[in-house]
């Protein structure tokens, strides 16, 4: 083994060999299991994509209907989990509620039979099925209402929107939401996936893996950026205010949320697809001033920072879709988590195929041989 140079943030250091997804950041290409994201977004569904990611091959029609059936019939969350959520403070962030609830699933289902394919399959089904239910349940519980029970006759995306709004969504809106889930399902060795793989490498249960990944996804430099984009657009308030807002950001070298990426040095391909979805949704529901603000922002930021490789990332347009669907801003990152569970579970399975516990090293830069100082002398 050759020693490699230390890189802050592990930039450029491979942390696994993987067949799950591929990114070429120079040309803006993203593939899941070798299939371009544009094709999956146009022709596939989220559950078909989740199957492809997790099991490594496209489902046949029978495979897909069996997978959908199992997920549909595992959507309900135990009443004890719902009761636990009633004890959470209503001002708590839904990502924290989700992290706690995902970990709590392990109390009910963890047997750690990692060499048993039935255990693996059930864990995959339960996590994909129950995470949306728990996100929607907390939304009602924090308002003092009972959660809405899932409906078996609705698709994955339509059921989530139904559980959130107690109203069956229009099919076009459900389709757009499903495509958003596909776009967020997986993205190589990002921070939360790395967290999932490190946790998986200890051979712990998949609920602990998902809980650790949810905690990592919540930070503003990762999945939390989509909320901050909407807060920024609301703060700007009008197209005329975009330039003065950005001039102050450029002068203070502050980061503009929804821009920049460790890997992409061109516009994120998911941002391009999401932008089309925003336009489709606005065609259906009517436009919104925030899209005009976002377009002006993209133009000015790209003129100023495009040469440095700073372009819109996935979080820039996703929030506009969710906002137009009437979803509260602090649910945007939990929705990212609903989708990313597919990628985390794919990495869990892949990690188990050739596992060795993650145990990197460090470069110690502290002191040596320091004397013990009695408390009175400190
Ligand atoms: N606005 C302005 N300048 C930026 C931005 C931005 N959003 N992002 C990077 N830069 C500049 C940064 O100031 C630095 O400039 P300099 O070399 O002059 O000091 C240079 O670009 C490199 O930035 P970095 O922070 O070292 O890059 P990184 O690869 O460590 O960070 C990032 C990547 C995504 C954390 C960062 O671009 C960022 O903080 N963006 C804003 C938050 C955001 O939108 N996050 C969502 C990421 S995509 C989805 C996800 O991963 O969940």
Boltz pocket constraint, residues with backbone or C-beta under 6 A from the ligand:
constraints:
  - pocket:
      binder: B
      contacts: [[A, 9], [A, 190], [A, 217], [A, 220], [A, 221], [A, 222], [A, 223], [A, 224], [A, 225], [A, 253], [A, 254], [A, 255], [A, 256], [A, 257], [A, 258], [A, 259], [A, 260], [A, 261], [A, 262], [A, 263], [A, 305], [A, 308], [A, 310], [A, 313], [A, 314], [A, 315]]
      max_distance: 6.0
